[in-house]
Amino acid sequence: MARLPIPAIMIAGLAGLTAFKPAAATDYLILAAADCGAAAARVVSETGGQLLSAQPASDGQTCIVTVLVQGDGSERPRKVTVRVPM
């Protein structure tokens, strides 16, 4: 039984990767521009709650932030969702 040496197998495998085209850098810049971190921090500090989620809205200029706010005394915590500018 003939066996190929390991370097030959690696070269053959890498030859198929030359057609692979990585994503353009502009794709990453678009994702970075839609950052809701500051908006989420602002909502958390204003409500005193715990952050559940923060995501950019479809308009690209606002964020939808959801926080869990503790209730007063024996009240259950409530989920609050707000739309804030980025």
Secondary structure, DSSP 8 states (H G I E B T S, - for coil): -----HHHHHHHHHHGGGG-----HHHHHHHHHS--HHHHHHHHHHH--EEEEEEE-TTSSEEEEEEEE--STT---EEEEEEEE-
